[in-house]
């Protein structure tokens, strides 16, 4: 649901909308409301309280309090306090205080208070302060990659995620019909982007590569066939299982097989 004013946002939260997108340049207040997830883009300014979840893009600004969770991409700016959790990538900027927790990657810039732990995923992060800065680097082997991101693996197959549009089509115009197998016609196992089907270990992480996506899919890939590309992988083929929300929770029943 798209909202453009605070009153529209309040109404959507009260109605229990699970997915809300803010399309406006004013200041908005998001308070905990069930499992609602709010996206902010453009130059919107959002204040998040309680257990609210906000995903920020572009030059959006978010101030997070309580146990709010924020995922920041692009050049979004986040100020977090309390026990808020912030995941930042791209050139996002985060200032965190209290008992907030920060995960930083890409060229994110973080200024952290004395009690804030920062997980530094690199490669070009800039971190100042923090109770402890934990340097974390993405694994290079598929087995380590699955273990690192907590990817479910069974009988040599891993469950990973793809962000797509309303028609289940990726940004590179590849369709992913639910229940069907999708193959790459020009597969190349070289360790570089392209010539493969690309996937993320978590549904929300796929937004970094497809910020305009509206739907998410869980797929399974054969571990022995995959190539690790930092925080994503590529594979020659996949089996599309079911649609999920941004947190990877199924929206439909899984297809057998």
Helices and strands as residue ranges (DSSP letters): E 2-3, H 6-14, E 19-22, E 27-30, E 37-40, E 45-48, E 53-56, E 61-64, E 69-72, E 77-80, E 85-88, E 93-96, E 101-106, E 109-112, E 117-123, E 126-129, E 132-135, H 142-149, E 153-154, E 157-164, E 181-183, E 197-200, G 204-208, E 215-222, G 223-225, E 227-229, E 232-235, E 237-244
